[in-house]
């Protein structure tokens, strides 16, 4: 757990032991942890240097108060990261300046192979400082959405994520649960009838566009630096985003086959999920499968909602749902 602060595995084991045993010795720790005296002695020396432990005149070791000692280390690491971010901004600006007027081969990098595309896909997101925008289409060649480890890390940094899903993607197994998790974490999602390509954009600086499979049978992609072509993809994303249907799924609890009663004040969370998926264009069968319902249960829920809204057709129900905020998450 403390490797992020620079502690090695032995350092952390020794530190944990010292925390619970004030005034302990090298011999006692060596016996307790089954480590050699040399390893324990070196670990203790590092802990003392970092201010995590103190050594008495008779060679006994006591942990410094963790809230103070570890807090200081964490603060120091934050300062180092801020310095690194400032250096990143400087390097990025120098790179942009150097790229101005460069030849086309300097602005486009061809990436071949699943592993290389996955690596670049994660790197592009990690490089973002303000926002990441993506087009998500099936099939998932390099990285399924639930394996995108760069997304939560970027969100933690305050990066805005906006994604447009091709409507067919919503039929992929488990995609609705992934979408719910992303929405809960702050990702903005919309659905388009059809997307022209896969795409990921980091700010206005980088873009990754997967291409067709190469003659050798490997997938390919191009990494674009700031250029007129990247500006065009930027404009394309914003145009598609404006016309795509917002996807708002409330709640993350598993749906069940148990009939859900409709309250007098509006639809349940399950009803909101059903409406959101149907308004996004999913078929009854696909929506039912994604929510773990039988088609009969879904149809019963829709009948209840139509009665509640006082309408006769699904088109009227959809209009009523949008006007009355039935597809919005509870509490918004």
C-alpha positions as semicolon CSV with decimal commas, in nm:
position;residue;x (nm);y (nm);z (nm)
1;X;0,000;0,000;0,000
2;X;0,285;0,240;0,076
3;X;0,482;0,169;-0,240
4;X;0,333;0,489;-0,386
5;X;0,535;0,679;-0,126
6;X;0,859;0,506;-0,223
7;X;0,863;0,233;0,042
8;X;0,978;-0,110;-0,067
9;X;0,796;-0,426;0,039
10;X;1,039;-0,503;0,325
11;X;1,024;-0,141;0,443
12;X;0,646;-0,158;0,472
13;X;0,652;-0,495;0,653
14;X;0,903;-0,364;0,905
15;X;0,712;-0,037;0,947
16;X;0,384;-0,218;1,014
17;X;0,558;-0,430;1,278
18;X;0,719;-0,128;1,444
19;X;0,387;0,062;1,456
20;X;0,239;-0,201;1,687
21;X;0,554;-0,264;1,894
22;X;0,709;0,051;2,044
23;X;1,067;0,002;2,162
24;X;1,129;-0,307;1,951
25;X;1,471;-0,430;1,840
26;X;1,634;-0,562;1,524
27;X;1,648;-0,912;1,674
28;X;1,279;-0,911;1,766
29;X;1,173;-0,787;1,424
30;X;1,398;-1,035;1,247
31;X;1,238;-1,325;1,436
32;X;0,887;-1,191;1,392
33;X;0,910;-1,125;1,018
34;X;1,146;-1,409;0,926
35;X;1,383;-1,161;0,766
36;X;1,759;-1,150;0,800
37;X;1,918;-0,901;1,039
38;X;2,072;-0,724;0,739
39;X;1,733;-0,670;0,569
40;X;1,568;-0,549;0,890
41;X;1,859;-0,319;0,974
42;X;1,855;-0,160;0,628
43;X;1,476;-0,117;0,636
44;X;1,492;0,048;0,979
45;X;1,768;0,282;0,861
46;X;1,547;0,395;0,572
47;X;1,248;0,440;0,802
48;X;1,455;0,656;1,035
49;X;1,584;0,863;0,742
50;X;1,227;0,924;0,625
51;X;1,112;1,022;0,972
52;X;0,882;0,722;1,005
53;X;1,066;0,577;1,305
54;X;1,307;0,686;1,579
55;X;1,609;0,504;1,722
56;X;1,695;0,525;2,093
57;X;2,044;0,520;2,239
58;X;2,005;0,150;2,326
59;X;1,909;0,059;1,965
60;X;1,535;0,033;2,018
61;X;1,296;0,153;1,750
62;X;0,960;0,324;1,781
63;X;0,729;0,441;1,504
64;X;0,664;0,811;1,471
65;X;0,292;0,904;1,485
66;X;0,164;0,780;1,144
67;X;-0,074;1,074;1,094
68;X;0,220;1,311;1,119
69;X;0,498;1,107;0,958
70;X;0,300;0,960;0,669
71;X;0,115;1,289;0,625
72;X;0,447;1,463;0,572
73;X;0,554;1,201;0,316
74;X;0,224;1,230;0,132
75;X;0,252;1,609;0,129
76;X;0,606;1,586;-0,008
77;X;0,492;1,346;-0,280
78;X;0,207;1,583;-0,371
79;X;0,457;1,867;-0,407
80;X;0,674;1,647;-0,629
81;X;0,372;1,558;-0,844
82;X;0,277;1,926;-0,878
83;X;0,631;2,003;-0,987
84;X;0,614;1,716;-1,236
85;X;0,282;1,849;-1,371
86;X;0,437;2,193;-1,421
87;X;0,727;2,030;-1,604
88;X;0,478;1,834;-1,815
89;X;0,302;2,155;-1,917
90;X;0,637;2,311;-2,011
91;X;0,747;2,008;-2,212
92;X;0,407;1,986;-2,383
93;X;0,428;2,350;-2,489
94;X;0,784;2,304;-2,615
95;X;0,667;1,999;-2,809
96;X;0,376;2,188;-2,962
97;X;0,610;2,469;-3,065
98;X;0,854;2,221;-3,217
99;X;0,573;2,047;-3,404
100;X;0,454;2,372;-3,564
101;X;0,548;2,356;-3,928
102;X;0,657;1,994;-3,903
103;X;0,605;1,751;-4,187
104;X;0,307;1,522;-4,204
105;X;0,515;1,226;-4,086
106;X;0,583;1,410;-3,759
107;X;0,214;1,474;-3,698
108;X;0,089;1,120;-3,756
109;X;0,214;0,804;-3,589
110;X;0,099;0,466;-3,717
111;X;0,033;0,214;-3,438
112;X;0,003;-0,157;-3,519
113;X;-0,104;-0,448;-3,299
114;X;-0,348;-0,490;-3,012
115;X;-0,091;-0,434;-2,737
116;X;0,048;-0,118;-2,898
117;X;-0,301;0,027;-2,955
118;X;-0,401;-0,053;-2,596
119;X;-0,085;0,117;-2,468
120;X;-0,144;0,430;-2,678
121;X;-0,515;0,437;-2,582
122;X;-0,424;0,450;-2,214
123;X;-0,143;0,699;-2,274
124;X;-0,369;0,943;-2,458
125;X;-0,609;0,950;-2,163
126;X;-0,325;0,982;-1,914
127;X;-0,195;1,285;-2,107
128;X;-0,526;1,473;-2,080
129;X;-0,534;1,773;-1,848
130;X;-0,886;1,902;-1,909
131;X;-1,107;1,658;-2,098
132;X;-1,125;1,326;-2,280
133;X;-1,381;1,268;-2,555
134;X;-1,450;0,931;-2,711
135;X;-1,662;0,752;-2,969
136;X;-1,732;0,397;-2,849
137;X;-1,827;0,135;-3,106
138;X;-1,832;-0,245;-3,114
139;X;-1,649;-0,475;-3,134
140;X;-1,395;-0,392;-2,864
141;X;-1,063;-0,486;-3,023
142;X;-0,795;-0,348;-2,793
143;X;-0,967;-0,269;-2,463
144;X;-1,323;-0,327;-2,338
145;X;-1,472;-0,032;-2,145
146;X;-1,459;-0,217;-1,812
147;X;-1,079;-0,258;-1,848
148;X;-1,008;0,110;-1,912
149;X;-0,794;0,175;-1,603
150;X;-0,697;0,523;-1,724
151;X;-1,053;0,654;-1,695
152;X;-1,093;0,647;-1,313
153;X;-0,740;0,784;-1,268
154;X;-0,813;1,077;-1,500
155;X;-1,148;1,141;-1,330
156;X;-0,966;1,158;-0,997
157;X;-0,743;1,430;-1,150
158;X;-1,052;1,632;-1,238
159;X;-1,052;1,548;-1,610
160;X;-1,394;1,571;-1,776
161;X;-1,501;1,259;-1,968
162;X;-1,761;1,272;-2,246
163;X;-1,842;0,962;-2,449
164;X;-2,082;0,888;-2,732
165;X;-2,188;0,525;-2,766
166;X;-2,296;0,369;-3,092
167;X;-2,647;0,236;-3,033
168;X;-2,536;-0,119;-3,113
169;X;-2,290;-0,107;-2,822
170;X;-2,581;-0,107;-2,576
171;X;-2,656;-0,463;-2,681
172;X;-2,312;-0,583;-2,563
173;X;-2,324;-0,801;-2,248
174;X;-2,272;-0,601;-1,930
175;X;-2,246;-0,265;-2,104
176;X;-2,542;-0,116;-1,914
177;X;-2,380;-0,192;-1,578
178;X;-2,056;-0,036;-1,706
179;X;-2,254;0,268;-1,819
180;X;-2,420;0,301;-1,478
181;X;-2,080;0,287;-1,307
182;X;-1,938;0,550;-1,545
183;X;-2,235;0,781;-1,495
184;X;-2,204;0,745;-1,120
185;X;-1,835;0,840;-1,146
186;X;-1,915;1,157;-1,340
187;X;-1,876;1,047;-1,702
188;X;-2,122;1,211;-1,943
189;X;-2,272;0,959;-2,187
190;X;-2,481;1,000;-2,499
191;X;-2,606;0,756;-2,763
192;X;-2,594;0,803;-3,141
193;X;-2,774;0,596;-3,403
194;X;-2,446;0,526;-3,579
195;X;-2,089;0,643;-3,526
196;X;-1,843;0,673;-3,817
197;X;-1,540;0,544;-3,626
198;X;-1,379;0,473;-3,294
199;X;-1,209;0,782;-3,151
200;X;-1,041;0,916;-2,841
201;X;-0,935;1,280;-2,802
202;X;-0,722;1,425;-2,523
203;X;-0,787;1,799;-2,497
204;X;-0,704;1,950;-2,837
205;X;-0,359;1,794;-2,846
206;X;-0,386;1,422;-2,920
207;X;-0,623;1,190;-3,101
208;X;-0,625;0,815;-3,154
209;X;-0,825;0,670;-3,443
210;X;-0,833;0,290;-3,482
211;X;-0,829;0,174;-3,842
212;X;-0,918;-0,143;-4,026
213;X;-0,721;-0,463;-3,981
214;X;-0,392;-0,464;-4,174
215;X;-0,320;-0,718;-4,452
216;X;-0,112;-0,911;-4,198
217;X;-0,422;-0,956;-3,983
218;X;-0,329;-0,706;-3,709
219;X;-0,545;-0,407;-3,609
220;X;-0,399;-0,065;-3,682
221;X;-0,451;0,290;-3,559
222;X;-0,311;0,640;-3,608
223;X;-0,204;0,875;-3,331
224;X;-0,259;1,237;-3,435
225;X;-0,085;1,540;-3,290
226;X;-0,224;1,893;-3,305
227;X;-0,304;1,964;-3,669
228;X;-0,583;2,057;-3,906
229;X;-0,692;1,692;-3,916
230;X;-0,718;1,681;-3,537
231;X;-0,921;2,004;-3,546
232;X;-1,160;1,836;-3,790
233;X;-1,206;1,538;-3,555
234;X;-1,264;1,782;-3,270
235;X;-1,544;1,947;-3,468
236;X;-1,686;1,608;-3,568
237;X;-1,711;1,498;-3,206
238;X;-1,888;1,817;-3,099
239;X;-2,135;1,791;-3,387
240;X;-2,223;1,430;-3,301
241;X;-2,239;1,514;-2,929
242;X;-2,498;1,789;-2,984
243;X;-2,732;1,557;-3,175
244;X;-2,681;1,241;-2,964
245;X;-2,937;1,131;-2,704
246;X;-2,828;1,179;-2,339
247;X;-2,809;0,852;-2,147
248;X;-2,916;0,886;-1,784
249;X;-2,944;0,567;-1,583
250;X;-3,024;0,604;-1,216
251;X;-2,921;0,352;-0,956
252;X;-2,693;0,051;-0,971
253;X;-2,892;-0,215;-0,792
254;X;-2,964;-0,538;-0,972
255;X;-3,306;-0,558;-1,132
256;X;-3,528;-0,849;-1,040
257;X;-3,829;-1,025;-1,176
258;X;-4,034;-0,919;-0,874
259;X;-4,316;-0,690;-0,984
260;X;-4,239;-0,331;-0,884
261;X;-4,531;-0,113;-0,786
262;X;-4,551;0,236;-0,936
263;X;-4,583;0,504;-0,673
264;X;-4,817;0,797;-0,715
265;X;-4,527;1,043;-0,744
266;X;-4,356;0,885;-1,043
267;X;-4,162;0,588;-1,177
268;X;-3,928;0,366;-0,981
269;X;-3,557;0,345;-1,055
270;X;-3,616;0,029;-1,258
271;X;-3,876;0,217;-1,463
272;X;-3,626;0,497;-1,523
273;X;-3,372;0,246;-1,652
274;X;-3,630;0,093;-1,886
275;X;-3,731;0,433;-2,022
276;X;-3,371;0,548;-2,066
277;X;-3,277;0,237;-2,265
278;X;-3,587;0,243;-2,484
279;X;-3,548;0,615;-2,552
280;X;-3,186;0,542;-2,646
281;X;-3,321;0,309;-2,916
282;X;-3,280;-0,040;-2,772
283;X;-3,533;-0,304;-2,868
284;X;-3,760;-0,450;-2,599
285;X;-3,567;-0,777;-2,604
286;X;-3,227;-0,610;-2,571
287;X;-3,341;-0,376;-2,294
288;X;-3,497;-0,666;-2,102
289;X;-3,179;-0,872;-2,136
290;X;-2,957;-0,588;-2,016
291;X;-3,177;-0,534;-1,709
292;X;-3,220;-0,902;-1,628
293;X;-3,595;-0,896;-1,698
294;X;-3,821;-1,112;-1,907
295;X;-3,991;-0,934;-2,200
296;X;-4,323;-0,995;-2,025
297;X;-4,207;-0,811;-1,713
298;X;-4,077;-0,521;-1,922
299;X;-4,408;-0,495;-2,108
300;X;-4,596;-0,498;-1,775
301;X;-4,378;-0,213;-1,648
302;X;-4,445;-0,012;-1,964
303;X;-4,819;-0,070;-1,930
304;X;-4,809;0,063;-1,572
305;X;-4,615;0,369;-1,687
306;X;-4,859;0,441;-1,969
307;X;-5,147;0,418;-1,722
308;X;-4,963;0,646;-1,480
309;X;-4,895;0,900;-1,756
310;X;-5,247;0,873;-1,894
311;X;-5,131;0,800;-2,248
312;X;-5,210;0,531;-2,504
313;X;-4,897;0,495;-2,716
314;X;-4,527;0,453;-2,650
315;X;-4,453;0,770;-2,845
316;X;-4,681;0,962;-2,609
317;X;-4,514;0,789;-2,313
318;X;-4,169;0,892;-2,436
319;X;-4,275;1,254;-2,475
320;X;-4,436;1,252;-2,131
321;X;-4,125;1,095;-1,974
322;X;-3,893;1,360;-2,121
323;X;-4,123;1,650;-2,026
324;X;-4,159;1,530;-1,670
325;X;-3,801;1,427;-1,605
326;X;-3,877;1,057;-1,574
327;X;-3,546;0,965;-1,733
328;X;-3,341;1,189;-1,503
329;X;-3,158;1,034;-1,206
330;X;-3,345;1,065;-0,878
331;X;-3,259;1,384;-0,695
332;X;-3,149;1,587;-1,000
